[in-house]
């Protein structure tokens, strides 16, 4: 039996690796688009919650049920290069009515963690019963029609999932796959009772969300899988139903299945106009959507220091996979064996990220989250936090270099000091915060929420929505959250550092001269540019520049803390601050003028918590700068540490890497992801891509196949590696 599981899992791994590197670029989820369009046409006259429910029921009752003899878990779908007639129909759908506006799928955009504890505890049948009971209760209470439609849509959505699982079980039975068939029959009618049943239910929910109900980039997080599945695992071991090795093969299959939905290419830095293999969002709505899995960290359920599944999941991380992205939560009392294993996976460029529980949990509590819910935190793609019964209901987009430039260009204030400039930046930000928080209070702190208008699968699988008979954005959650994205802190700090040096301290120029130089992209102001470039820089081990980075963040976070308290002295706005930008800074930089740090117009500013390209001075300096940021007041922040392969090779390299990360976290670091690459190797891969099919590079929170990227995207990665 164990040997059979090993062979099947091995065959699944080989299929996945070939798919990741060899799937045709034009492969398309044609069945998804066709069935969704048919459902839209059939139910277009119904209210949206019923369109969602009946539409998904139609889709899942007609969806194909592919099987492979080496499947340990079920959940495949049709993803192929369309025939000519199918291709024509596909583009006709896009021309006549964009699938992005299809009410059956448009609200299922992911970027959240579903209520996996509830999914495993209740099962699909339990959700049906719970939603039915709430519907009957609301009918008896004389609830409005929209609330009843919302709950009816929920019941239909759960039934659609149930019928899909039953159908898959029947298909497996007809194919002679008795055990998967029995598992489907079980989880369709009751909550999961074994480790394999729990994994299978999670995979079915993922598959339906991504493929059959998914809107644009419906990325999801699977929660604390080692914590959620431990009781099933221990019970199976105790009853002799499972061995550690067998559980590992089931995890392998789960990991493999999360990759199948992917297409070719990388969405943040890929441009098909410049060559490259890019499937694109039109052909596959989740072609580059990462799936996050969390392991490790403090727990409300178990002793986090002795959870055997943490190590087992860590062992099964495949460094050549793009999915899942594994997030390891680190604590002071970490199991050393697991931690060493995670560091080893990181230096292999596996999709692994580390978060520091000692910083994230207190930051979430500071924002207004209860301790128990903060302990249950996860992150979704883009590295933004999730907690139980939570939803993002508003955003403050903080492009920090833009804030500084706006203040500089408003120099009619005649700032007498750098302190006055900071004050103007803070007050400008305060006006934006007041406006955003006022809108939040008028809706989320008013007497009552209006009846729900729309329904999504996210609504169906979020804690609290059935009880409140409301969606996640309209009163269905405990924590409606505003997010503040602090972007390009490194460049903003360098700008303030340069202004402080050349204008206030050394008086090398007047404010008017500096602004004139910036507008001219420093043409004719070469001497001034040189002084700006020589000013202290963030990420270079200079406490002066690091001071400005921390000061700017504190000014903005002070505003958020002050404005989140109402006139009665009550904190009534929950705002998550994150130091995140992603590789979108490349596009942002193209439209950004020259800046006082000497950065030329059109060039990229800094990404996440990293320094401006070319200004960094090595790993130690970078970690020092990042640790000086007020990370205890932010709930997330991304730091991509770049190392050369030789620096982390062998036992000594592993020891060095562990020490580096541990020191950073002890100094207050919040997050770290590792990129191990050599610019020379990347250039060789450009010349001979066929010899480098397995070369993975880190983007922002996940790994990508380098040879699938377009030439300009590859060049940017090489530039980042060379400049640091």
Beta strands, then each sheet from edge to edge (+ up, - down):
strand 1: 27-28
strand 2: 80-81
strand 3: 112-113
strand 4: 220-224
strand 5: 292-295
strand 6: 325-330
strand 7: 352-356
strand 8: 378-380
strand 9: 384-386
strand 10: 390-399
strand 11: 479-487
strand 12: 574-579
strand 13: 636-637
strand 14: 640-643
strand 15: 671-676
strand 16: 696-698
strand 17: 703-705
sheet 1: 1+ 2-
sheet 2: 3+ 4+ 5+ 6+ 7+ 15- 14-
sheet 3: 8+ 9-
sheet 4: 10+ 11+ 12+ 13+
sheet 5: 16+ 17-
end
